[in-house]
Amino acid sequence: MIEEVKDFLEEKKLLTGIRRVIIGYSGGPDSTFLRDVLSGGNREVVLAYFNHNLRDDSTLEEEFVRKEAERVGLNLKTSGEDVRGYCKKHSLSIEDGARALRLNYLRRIKGEEGASIIALGHNLDDQIENFFIRLFRGSGFGLSSMRYCDGDIIRPLLHYRKEEIIKYLDSHSIPYYKDPSNEDTSFLRNRIRGELIPVIENIKDGSIKGLKKSIENIRDMEDALRKHIENIQVDKYRDYVEVDREDFDRLSISEKFLLVKKMLSFINREKELKRAHVTNLPLRGIIELKGSSIEMTPSKVLIVLKGEQPTKELPLGGELSFGGFYFKTLITEPPVKFPNNSSEYFDLEELKLPLGVKRREKGDQMVVFGANDKKKLKEIFINEKIPRTLRDLWPIIYDREGVILIPGLRRSNRAIVSDKTNKVLKIIYKEVKYGRGRTKGK
């Protein structure tokens, strides 16, 4: 059976040229079988275990994993987190939050270890269970769920039943950890596994093979639609993603759904999207999702992540990241060369230190350079045609007397550099773009 999987890996070229691979290892039968498939030869295997701390036996499971890694002589990386706390903070289900944290951890280990691929032990039963979970939720797209190869992730066991894997391990006396939560029928996945799947198997011979084929057919249809949006350019920032409105409007409803879902995946919010959100998009305006917002402007479609950003002190002669912006401050002497569209200059002695960076608050005002009267920041954002969803992300620099700078937009008329200035504070700012490319990958 192991040789069959190795032949499959070679046939699909899933590990061609790969010299180091990270295995998402839990000690369970699937990841244990995958461990033995990929071990040996001239390819280095690193086991990565993430403790979700959700079960009473989590410590026992981690101890088992450590002993097994030592027994087989493989490098093991371990970590863990308060998944419940994370899910509560980010308004996620336990399953979705646990999956996101684990995947983030695996990708971090992949980077630290200089690996190219993450291998996961999902099997055909997992695929079918996911199919029914999404079907019951009313999903249209995503029914095919998992793929053999999805970016930096491979799943070589998708065509094997769990019972086949367990039978192999038992017959070869290979130890694995039995997760007691798999018997808990309060979980929908376990009810599908223990109640629905046996009924389907008894209805007709070959019913599971038929389901597998149907899932593959759905995947092919989804892939065909996805090809239509591969060339749509997506601009990715830390807390938001945007595409050109003209490109978006040319798409069909199904293609729009796939594009919006892909955009949401860049900020880990794709689970929030329903088809109704896309069919009800306004010509201009905002649709609120649980942890993000979709804004339709005349020129752009934006998806913006919601969330708090604590106030930070802006160091003098130092650097600071705030949200999606990078700041650097320098103390110099006159004269200075200005204007510059990525920096501002202030008379340091006229400022009321310390300086801070925050997001706008209700009632914030500023006397704009060249003016005499105070303007609300809201009015400044409107005049600068900044989309509503981005206004609450924008960093605001202030001192003890009020706002002195909205980076990239306006500065105040305070602390202006003159021929009487002795020390100049230069504030350099830049909005960091995380990528500009097609929708084909993150």
C-alpha positions in Angstrom: 0.0 0.0 0.0 2.9 2.4 0.8 4.4 1.6 -2.6 1.0 2.4 -4.2 1.0 5.9 -2.7 4.7 6.4 -3.7 3.8 5.5 -7.3 0.9 7.9 -7.2 3.2 10.7 -5.9 5.6 10.0 -8.7 2.8 9.8 -11.3 1.3 13.1 -10.2 4.7 14.6 -9.7 3.6 16.0 -6.3 7.1 15.8 -4.9 9.3 16.2 -8.0 12.4 18.2 -7.0 11.3 18.5 -3.4 14.1 17.8 -0.9 12.4 18.8 2.3 8.7 18.4 3.3 6.7 19.3 6.4 4.1 16.8 7.5 1.2 18.0 9.6 1.5 15.3 12.2 -1.1 14.5 14.9 0.0 10.9 15.8 -3.4 9.7 14.3 -3.6 6.9 11.7 -3.6 9.2 8.7 -0.6 11.3 9.5 1.2 8.2 10.8 0.7 6.4 7.5 1.7 9.5 5.6 4.9 9.7 7.8 5.9 6.2 6.8 5.1 6.9 3.1 7.4 10.0 2.9 10.2 8.8 5.2 13.3 7.3 3.9 15.3 8.0 0.7 17.1 11.3 0.1 14.1 13.5 1.1 14.2 15.1 4.5 10.9 14.9 6.5 10.0 17.3 9.4 7.1 16.5 11.6 5.1 19.5 12.8 2.6 19.0 15.6 0.1 21.7 16.7 -1.6 21.2 20.1 -5.1 22.8 19.9 -5.6 22.4 23.7 -9.2 21.5 23.1 -9.4 18.1 24.7 -8.6 16.7 28.2 -6.1 14.2 26.5 -4.2 16.9 24.6 -1.1 16.4 26.8 -1.2 12.6 26.3 -1.5 13.1 22.6 1.5 15.4 22.5 3.5 13.0 24.6 2.7 10.2 22.2 3.8 12.3 19.3 7.1 13.1 20.9 7.8 9.5 21.7 6.9 8.3 18.2 9.1 11.0 16.5 12.0 9.8 18.7 11.3 6.2 17.9 11.4 6.7 14.2 14.2 9.2 14.3 12.5 12.2 12.7 12.8 15.9 13.5 9.7 17.1 15.4 8.5 20.7 15.8 5.7 21.4 18.3 3.6 24.3 19.3 0.1 25.1 20.6 -2.4 27.8 21.3 -5.6 28.7 23.1 -7.9 27.9 20.2 -11.1 28.8 22.1 -9.8 32.2 22.9 -8.7 32.8 19.4 -12.0 31.8 18.0 -13.9 34.0 20.4 -11.7 37.0 19.6 -12.1 36.5 15.8 -15.7 35.3 15.8 -14.8 31.9 14.3 -16.2 28.4 14.8 -13.9 26.1 16.7 -13.3 24.0 13.6 -12.5 27.0 11.4 -10.3 28.7 14.0 -8.4 25.5 14.8 -7.8 24.9 11.1 -6.5 28.4 10.5 -4.1 28.4 13.4 -2.7 25.0 12.5 -2.2 26.0 8.9 -0.5 29.2 9.9 1.8 27.2 12.2 2.6 24.7 9.4 3.5 27.5 7.0 5.7 29.2 9.6 7.6 25.9 10.1 7.8 25.5 6.4 9.5 28.9 6.1 11.8 28.3 9.1 12.9 24.9 7.8 13.3 26.0 4.2 10.8 23.5 3.0 8.7 23.8 -0.2 5.7 21.6 0.6 3.3 20.8 3.5 1.9 17.2 3.3 -1.5 16.5 5.1 -3.1 13.1 5.7 -6.6 13.8 4.6 -8.3 10.7 3.2 -11.4 9.9 1.1 -13.6 9.8 4.2 -12.5 13.3 5.1 -13.4 14.4 1.6 -16.8 12.9 1.7 -17.6 14.2 5.1 -16.6 17.7 4.0 -18.8 17.3 1.0 -21.9 16.6 3.1 -21.1 19.3 5.7 -20.9 21.9 3.0 -24.0 20.4 1.3 -26.0 20.7 4.5 -24.9 24.3 4.9 -26.2 25.1 1.4 -22.8 25.7 -0.2 -22.7 25.9 -4.0 -19.0 26.2 -4.6 -16.5 24.4 -2.5 -18.3 21.1 -2.4 -15.3 19.5 -3.9 -13.4 20.8 -0.8 -9.9 19.3 -0.9 -7.4 18.8 -3.7 -4.4 16.5 -4.2 -2.3 19.6 -4.7 -3.4 23.1 -3.6 -0.5 25.6 -3.7 2.0 24.6 -1.1 -0.2 21.8 0.3 -0.4 18.2 -1.0 -2.9 15.5 0.2 -1.6 12.2 -1.3 -4.2 10.0 0.6 -7.4 11.5 -0.8 -8.3 8.3 -2.7 -7.9 6.0 0.3 -10.6 5.1 2.9 -9.7 5.5 6.5 -10.4 1.8 7.2 -7.8 0.8 4.6 -5.2 3.0 6.3 -6.0 1.6 9.8 -6.0 -2.0 8.5 -2.5 -1.4 7.1 -1.2 0.1 10.3 -2.7 -2.7 12.4 -1.4 -5.4 10.2 2.1 -4.0 10.4 1.9 -3.3 14.2 2.5 0.5 13.6 1.3 2.5 16.7 -1.0 5.5 16.2 -3.0 7.7 18.6 -6.8 7.2 18.8 -8.6 10.5 19.2 -11.5 10.0 21.6 -13.4 13.0 20.2 -14.0 11.0 17.0 -16.7 9.1 18.9 -18.5 12.2 20.1 -21.8 12.4 18.2 -22.4 16.0 19.1 -20.1 16.8 16.2 -21.8 16.8 12.8 -18.8 15.3 11.2 -18.9 12.3 13.5 -22.6 11.8 12.9 -22.0 11.8 9.1 -19.1 9.3 9.6 -21.0 7.0 11.9 -24.6 7.2 10.7 -24.9 8.6 7.2 -21.9 7.0 5.5 -22.9 3.4 6.5 -26.4 4.0 5.1 -25.0 5.2 1.8 -22.6 2.1 1.6 -25.6 -0.2 2.2 -27.9 1.4 -0.4 -25.9 0.4 -3.4 -22.6 -1.3 -4.2 -20.0 1.2 -5.3 -21.9 4.2 -3.9 -18.7 5.6 -2.3 -16.9 5.3 -5.6 -19.8 7.2 -7.2 -19.6 9.9 -4.6 -15.8 10.2 -5.2 -16.4 10.6 -8.9 -19.1 13.2 -8.4 -16.8 15.2 -6.2 -14.1 15.1 -8.8 -16.6 16.2 -11.5 -17.7 19.1 -9.4 -14.1 20.0 -8.8 -13.5 20.0 -12.6 -16.4 22.4 -13.1 -15.2 24.7 -10.4 -11.7 24.7 -11.9 -13.2 25.7 -15.3 -14.9 28.7 -13.7 -11.8 29.7 -11.8 -9.8 29.9 -15.0 -12.1 32.7 -16.0 -10.9 34.8 -13.1 -7.2 33.9 -13.1 -6.2 37.0 -14.9 -8.0 39.5 -12.6 -5.4 41.6 -10.9 -5.7 41.7 -7.1 -3.9 44.3 -5.0 -3.2 43.0 -1.5 -2.5 45.0 1.6 -2.3 44.0 5.2 -5.9 44.6 6.2 -7.7 44.9 2.8 -7.8 43.6 -0.8 -9.0 45.4 -3.9 -9.8 44.8 -7.5 -10.7 47.1 -10.4 -14.4 47.7 -10.6 -14.5 47.4 -14.4 -12.9 44.0 -14.3 -15.3 42.9 -11.6 -18.4 44.1 -13.4 -17.6 42.0 -16.5 -17.9 38.7 -14.6 -20.9 36.5 -14.2 -22.5 36.1 -10.7 -20.8 32.7 -10.3 -17.4 34.2 -11.2 -18.0 37.2 -8.9 -18.7 34.8 -6.1 -15.4 32.9 -6.7 -13.4 36.1 -7.0 -14.9 37.6 -3.8 -14.3 34.3 -2.0 -10.7 34.3 -3.2 -10.2 37.9 -2.1 -11.6 37.1 1.4 -9.1 34.2 1.6 -6.2 36.7 1.6 -7.5 38.0 5.0 -8.7 34.5 6.2 -12.3 35.4 6.0 -13.6 33.3 3.1 -15.9 31.3 5.4 -18.1 34.4 5.9 -19.3 34.6 2.3 -22.7 33.4 1.2 -24.0 33.5 -2.4 -26.7 36.0 -1.3 -23.9 38.5 -0.4 -22.8 38.6 -4.0 -26.2 38.5 -5.6 -27.2 41.5 -3.4 -24.1 43.6 -4.0 -25.2 47.3 -4.4 -24.0 49.4 -7.3 -22.4 51.6 -4.6 -22.2 50.9 -0.9 -21.2 48.4 1.8 -22.2 44.9 2.7 -21.2 44.0 6.2 -19.9 40.5 6.9 -19.1 39.1 10.3 -15.4 40.1 10.4 -15.0 42.0 7.2 -16.8 44.4 4.8 -17.3 44.5 1.1 -17.4 48.0 -0.4 -18.4 48.9 -3.9 -17.0 52.1 -5.2 -17.1 53.6 -8.7 -13.5 52.5 -9.4 -12.8 49.6 -7.0 -14.2 46.6 -5.1 -12.6 46.5 -1.7 -12.7 43.8 1.0 -11.6 45.2 4.4 -10.8 43.4 7.6 -12.5 44.6 10.7 -10.7 44.8 14.0 -9.1 47.0 16.6 -5.6 48.5 16.4 -4.2 49.7 19.7 -2.6 53.2 19.9 1.2 53.2 19.6 3.8 55.8 20.5 5.7 57.1 17.5 9.4 57.0 18.5 11.7 59.9 17.7 14.6 58.7 15.5 13.1 55.3 15.2 10.7 53.0 13.2 7.2 51.7 13.7 4.7 49.6 11.9 1.0 50.4 12.4 -1.7 48.5 10.5 -0.6 48.4 6.9 1.7 51.4 7.2 5.5 51.7 8.0 6.8 54.9 9.7 10.3 56.2 10.2 11.3 59.4 12.0 14.5 61.4 11.6 15.7 64.4 13.6 17.6 66.8 11.3 18.6 70.5 11.1 17.5 73.1 8.6 17.4 73.6 5.7 15.2 70.8 4.4 14.0 70.0 0.9 10.3 69.7 0.5 7.6 69.0 -0.5 7.8 65.2 -0.7 4.7 62.9 -1.2 6.0 60.3 1.2 7.2 62.4 4.1 6.4 65.5 6.1 8.5 68.0 8.1 7.7 69.5 11.5 9.4 72.0 13.8 10.3 69.6 16.6 10.3 72.3 19.3 6.7 73.3 18.4 5.3 69.8 18.9 3.8 68.7 22.2 5.5 65.4 22.7 5.1 62.5 22.8 3.7 61.6 19.4 1.3 58.8 18.9 -0.3 56.8 16.1 -4.0 55.7 16.2 -7.0 55.2 14.1 -9.5 58.0 13.8 -12.0 58.6 16.5 -15.3 60.3 16.4 -14.9 64.0 16.7 -11.3 64.2 15.6 -10.5 67.5 13.9 -7.5 69.2 12.4 -6.7 72.7 11.0 -5.3 71.7 7.6 -2.1 73.4 6.3 -3.0 76.6 4.5 -6.4 76.9 6.2 -7.6 78.7 9.3 -10.6 76.7 10.5 -10.8 73.2 11.9 -12.1 70.4 9.8 -13.5 67.1 10.9 -11.3 64.2 9.7 -14.4 62.7 8.2 -14.8 65.7 5.9 -11.1 65.5 4.9 -11.5 61.8 4.0 -14.6 62.6 2.0 -12.9 65.4 0.1 -10.0 63.1 -0.7 -12.4 60.4 -1.9 -11.2 57.8 0.5 -13.6 54.8 0.6 -15.6 54.6 3.8 -14.2 51.2 4.8 -10.6 52.4 4.6 -11.2 55.5 6.7 -11.2 53.5 9.9 -8.0 51.8 8.9 -6.0 55.0 8.2 -3.3 55.9 10.7 -3.5 59.3 12.4 -0.5 60.9 13.9 -1.1 63.2 16.9 0.6 65.0 19.8 -0.8 66.2 23.1 -2.6 69.1 21.3 -4.3 67.1 18.6 -3.9 65.6 15.1 -0.9 66.7 13.2 -0.8 64.4 10.2 -3.0 62.1 8.1 -0.2 60.3 6.1 -0.5 60.7 2.4 -3.5 63.1 2.7 -3.1 66.2 4.8 -0.9 67.8 7.5 -1.9 70.4 10.1 -0.8 74.0 10.1 1.0 73.5 13.4 4.8 73.2 13.9 5.6 74.5 10.4 9.3 74.6 9.5 10.5 78.2 9.2 13.7 80.2 9.2 13.4 80.2 13.0 13.4 76.4 13.3 16.3 74.8 15.1 15.4 71.1 14.9 13.3 69.4 12.2 11.3 66.2 12.7 11.0 64.3 9.4 8.2 61.7 9.3 8.6 59.2 6.5 5.6 57.0 5.8 4.7 54.2 3.4 1.7 52.0 2.9 3.0 48.4 2.5 1.6 46.5 -0.4 1.8 42.7 0.2 1.3 41.7 -3.4 0.0 42.6 -6.8 -0.9 39.7 -9.0 -3.5 37.5 -10.4 -6.1 35.6 -8.4 -4.3 32.3 -9.1 -2.5 32.2 -5.8 -2.0 33.9 -2.5 
